Amino acid sequence: MKTIDKGTLTRTVLLWLAIVNQILTALGINPLPLDDNTVSTVITTVFALWAWWKNNDFTHAAKKGTELTKS
């Protein structure tokens, strides 16, 4: 976990926060001061697409594969 790229970690944390927000909104708990359920869905979708658009290497094998591809 210590060698995970900062960008990967940031995107993953933001994605999980968006998912938690979406779940809480679906349960009727409004964690953000927004009234529209659609806004929560849009936030989750945007973070999900942004988070997985990038190459997120979590495992040692994936990091080695990326290094091999770059070289």
C-alpha positions in Angstrom: 0.0 0.0 0.0 3.0 2.3 0.6 3.9 2.3 -3.1 0.5 3.2 -4.6 0.7 6.3 -6.7 -0.8 9.5 -5.1 -3.0 10.0 -8.1 -4.4 6.5 -7.9 -5.0 6.9 -4.2 -6.7 10.3 -4.6 -9.0 9.0 -7.4 -9.9 5.9 -5.4 -10.7 7.8 -2.2 -12.9 10.4 -4.1 -14.7 7.5 -5.8 -15.5 5.8 -2.5 -16.7 9.1 -1.0 -19.0 9.6 -4.0 -20.3 6.1 -3.7 -21.0 6.6 0.0 -22.7 9.9 -0.8 -24.9 8.1 -3.4 -25.9 5.4 -0.9 -26.7 7.9 1.8 -28.7 10.0 -0.6 -30.6 6.9 -1.8 -31.5 6.1 1.9 -32.8 9.6 2.4 -29.9 10.9 4.3 -28.5 14.1 2.6 -24.8 14.4 3.5 -24.2 17.2 1.1 -26.3 20.4 1.2 -27.9 19.5 -2.2 -31.6 18.9 -2.6 -31.6 17.1 -5.9 -30.9 13.3 -6.1 -29.8 13.8 -9.7 -26.9 15.9 -8.6 -25.6 13.1 -6.3 -25.9 10.7 -9.3 -24.0 13.0 -11.5 -21.2 13.5 -8.9 -20.9 9.7 -8.5 -20.8 9.1 -12.3 -18.2 11.8 -12.8 -15.9 10.6 -10.1 -16.3 7.0 -11.3 -15.4 7.8 -14.8 -12.4 10.0 -13.7 -11.2 7.4 -11.3 -11.0 4.5 -13.7 -10.0 6.5 -16.8 -6.5 6.5 -15.5 -4.4 3.4 -15.2 -4.7 2.5 -11.5 -1.9 0.0 -10.5 -2.6 -1.5 -7.1 -0.7 -4.8 -7.4 3.0 -5.3 -7.8 2.3 -7.2 -11.1 0.3 -4.3 -12.5 3.1 -1.8 -11.6 5.7 -4.0 -13.4 3.4 -4.3 -16.4 3.2 -0.5 -16.6 6.9 -0.1 -16.3 7.4 -2.7 -19.1 4.9 -0.8 -21.3 6.6 2.5 -20.7 10.0 1.2 -21.5 
